[in-house]
Amino acid sequence: MSTKDPFSLANVVLSEKYQQSGLCKKQCSRTILGEVVYTLAYEKPMWTFVVSQTDYQHNASTFEIRHDGELLGTITTTYYRGDYCVEVENHRISQTRERRGGYRTKDLARAVSAVKKMFGRRNTNEALAEGRKQVDRVLREQAWGKSREYQNAANTLEKELLTFANKDAAVQAAFSSHLTLLGRSHLRTKADEAQVEMVTIENIKDKFEKNRTTVIIRVDGKYIVQTGDKVDILDDNALPHSIRGKIGMLKLVEDEHTITDVGCRVNSETFVILNDEGESE
């Protein structure tokens, strides 16, 4: 092991999981990993190096590097071409490589140089691209989930209808009374609610894919606001009232939830809202 212990530095810490479980020995799985982390943590005191994964002996094997909570990338140990080395990975490195995975090396100086060159806070374009990627993922997952939820509710409702009406559509009104008498009117309510939610998410997804929404991403106390092809960086007090109001409503719901005629809260920092009629698209 390296005589320079990275865990002797204040900005090298365990993740909350390992703090609570105690399943980390506060030593690195490989000498090269300890040397790279110590060198970088010493030279970058504003960065935080968080143990996010351990090996089978409970030695630290992967570190997340963060700056003010933002994930800059990871450093981990891996077995490559007959020996152990470090793998440095983040979104910028991935974009420069044809194959999946990060930059691998057994050389301390090269590993440190790669991190210094490629790790850093996201710029406006990177933050916007990542935000739009998250919006797209959440909307697709929500659209699929709500469609499935609606179908499950509708299928359950149909089974009740078939039992009572023997496939006769003329007894729909009687069927509603039937559900009420059985104390199962909630089945129709659930199907109706699921259908409304499904239509809402499909509407937002359709307009997002057609570039007819506004995407808002909060970074460093400011808002990156993209409407159509126009991108603005605004302070809180410069946000238009229509956007501020919709964000306010979306802050009242949980992550990955939608509000009809308003939009979707992707997470606490990222929102997609429907444009008002006549607003630039």
Secondary structure by P-SEA (a helix, b strand, c coil): cccccccccccccccaaaaaacccccccccaaaaaaaaaaaaacccbbbbbccccccccccbbbbbcccccccbbbbbbcccbbbbbbbcaaaaaacccccccccccaaaaaaaaaaccccccaaaaaaaaaaaaaaaaaaaaaaaaaaaaaaaaaaaaaaaacccccccaaaaaaaaaaaaccaaaaaaaaaaaaaaaaaaaaaaaaaaccbbbbbbcccccccccccbbbbbccccccaaaaaaaaaaaacccccccccccccccccbbbbbbcccccc
